[in-house]
Amino acid sequence: MGNDVYSKVKEFKRKYPLTISWRLKAHSKIINKHLNDGEYVKYAFAAQKNTSNLEMFTTYVIALTNKRILLGQKRVFFGYFFTAITPDMFNDLKVQMGIIWGTVRIDTVKEKVTLSNIQKKALPEIENCITEYMMREKKKYYKKIMELDK
């Protein structure tokens, strides 16, 4: 399971080489470090986590697991950034396409996560994966809540 995230990100990068991303192996290790027992990666991709197409040094690896969405970035010298988005925190998804790159905005209860510099051909795949995943997981989440209310 160690290189599972990295192999999925490499596969994404092979399909969509114009997506701007660096140091994918190091970023993938951050995701692997935070996988819980019984959690596995269904889909992974890379993007810049920022609001500007001109910023190209904030690469993150984004992984959809069977439980949540994980975002990880290994800093150059020390430390890392990690974000987990659980289905109950997910609100909406917005996709914008430009001339060369596109942007995916994940709206959560607490913040809006902007992922940019994604090859525009990759946008439908990313949108489908995230939307289908969140719809499925939210149904499970609400079903559990309804069972608790009984």
C-alpha positions as CSV (number, residue, x, y, z in Angstrom):
1,M,0.0,0.0,0.0
2,G,3.0,2.3,0.5
3,N,3.3,3.5,-3.1
4,D,-0.4,3.2,-3.9
5,V,-1.0,7.0,-3.8
6,Y,2.2,7.7,-5.8
7,S,1.2,5.2,-8.5
8,K,-2.3,6.7,-8.9
9,V,-0.8,10.2,-9.1
10,K,1.8,9.1,-11.7
11,E,-1.1,7.5,-13.7
12,F,-3.0,10.8,-13.5
13,K,0.1,12.8,-14.6
14,R,0.7,10.4,-17.5
15,K,-2.8,11.0,-18.7
16,Y,-2.7,14.8,-18.1
17,P,0.9,15.9,-18.5
18,L,0.1,19.6,-18.8
19,T,-1.1,19.7,-15.2
20,I,1.6,21.6,-13.3
21,S,3.0,19.6,-10.4
22,W,6.3,18.8,-8.7
23,R,7.8,16.4,-6.1
24,L,4.8,14.0,-6.3
25,K,6.6,11.2,-4.5
26,A,7.3,13.4,-1.5
27,H,3.7,14.7,-1.4
28,S,2.3,11.2,-1.8
29,K,4.2,10.1,1.3
30,I,2.3,12.7,3.4
31,I,-1.0,11.2,2.3
32,N,0.3,7.6,3.1
33,K,1.3,8.8,6.5
34,H,-2.2,9.9,7.4
35,L,-4.2,6.9,6.0
36,N,-6.1,5.3,8.8
37,D,-6.6,1.5,9.3
38,G,-9.0,0.2,6.7
39,E,-8.7,3.3,4.6
40,Y,-7.5,3.0,1.0
41,V,-7.1,5.3,-2.0
42,K,-9.6,5.2,-4.7
43,Y,-8.4,8.1,-6.9
44,A,-5.5,10.6,-6.7
45,F,-4.4,13.6,-8.7
46,A,-2.1,16.6,-8.4
47,A,-2.7,20.3,-8.5
48,Q,-1.6,23.6,-7.2
49,K,-3.4,24.7,-4.1
50,N,-3.8,28.4,-4.7
51,T,-6.1,30.9,-6.5
52,S,-3.7,32.1,-9.2
53,N,-2.5,30.3,-12.3
54,L,0.7,32.3,-12.0
55,E,1.7,30.6,-8.7
56,M,3.3,27.3,-9.6
57,F,5.1,26.2,-6.5
58,T,2.3,25.0,-4.2
59,T,1.8,21.5,-5.5
60,Y,-0.5,19.2,-3.5
61,V,-1.4,15.6,-4.0
62,I,-5.2,15.1,-3.5
63,A,-6.5,11.6,-2.7
64,L,-10.0,10.3,-2.5
65,T,-10.1,7.5,0.0
66,N,-13.0,5.3,1.0
67,K,-13.6,7.6,3.9
68,R,-12.5,11.2,3.1
69,I,-10.6,13.6,0.7
70,L,-7.0,14.1,1.7
71,L,-4.6,16.9,0.6
72,G,-0.9,16.7,1.3
73,Q,2.2,18.8,0.6
74,K,5.7,18.1,1.8
75,R,7.5,21.3,2.4
76,V,11.0,21.7,0.8
77,F,13.1,21.8,4.0
78,F,11.0,20.6,6.9
79,G,7.5,19.8,7.8
80,Y,4.4,19.4,5.7
81,F,0.8,20.6,5.2
82,F,-2.2,18.2,5.4
83,T,-5.9,18.7,5.1
84,A,-8.7,16.1,5.5
85,I,-12.2,16.8,4.2
86,T,-14.9,14.4,5.6
87,P,-18.2,14.0,3.8
88,D,-20.1,15.9,6.5
89,M,-17.9,19.0,5.8
90,F,-18.3,18.9,2.0
91,N,-20.8,21.5,0.6
92,D,-20.2,22.0,-3.1
93,L,-17.8,21.7,-6.0
94,K,-17.1,24.3,-8.7
95,V,-15.1,23.8,-11.9
96,Q,-13.7,26.6,-14.0
97,M,-11.9,26.1,-17.3
98,G,-9.5,28.6,-18.9
99,I,-7.5,28.5,-22.1
100,I,-4.9,25.9,-21.0
101,W,-5.6,25.1,-17.3
102,G,-8.6,24.7,-15.1
103,T,-9.5,25.2,-11.5
104,V,-11.5,23.0,-9.1
105,R,-13.0,24.7,-6.0
106,I,-14.1,22.5,-3.1
107,D,-16.4,24.3,-0.8
108,T,-16.5,23.0,2.7
109,V,-18.2,24.2,5.9
110,K,-15.0,25.8,7.1
111,E,-13.1,27.0,3.9
112,K,-12.9,27.0,0.1
113,V,-10.1,24.9,-1.2
114,T,-8.9,26.1,-4.6
115,L,-6.9,23.7,-6.8
116,S,-5.5,25.2,-9.9
117,N,-3.2,24.7,-12.9
118,I,-5.0,21.4,-13.8
119,Q,-4.9,20.4,-17.5
120,K,-8.4,21.2,-18.8
121,K,-9.0,17.8,-20.2
122,A,-8.7,16.4,-16.6
123,L,-11.5,18.5,-15.2
124,P,-14.5,16.3,-16.1
125,E,-12.7,13.2,-14.6
126,I,-11.9,15.0,-11.4
127,E,-15.4,16.5,-11.1
128,N,-17.0,13.1,-11.7
129,C,-14.8,11.3,-9.2
130,I,-15.3,13.9,-6.4
131,T,-19.0,14.4,-7.0
132,E,-19.9,10.7,-7.3
133,Y,-17.7,10.0,-4.2
134,M,-19.3,12.7,-2.1
135,M,-22.9,11.8,-3.1
136,R,-22.3,8.2,-2.1
137,E,-20.5,9.0,1.1
138,K,-23.0,11.7,2.2
139,K,-25.9,9.1,1.7
140,K,-24.0,6.7,4.1
141,Y,-23.4,9.5,6.6
142,Y,-27.0,10.7,6.6
143,K,-28.2,7.1,6.8
144,K,-26.1,6.7,10.0
145,I,-27.5,9.9,11.5
146,M,-31.1,8.8,10.8
147,E,-30.4,5.5,12.5
148,L,-29.0,7.3,15.6
149,D,-32.2,9.5,15.7
150,K,-34.5,6.4,16.0
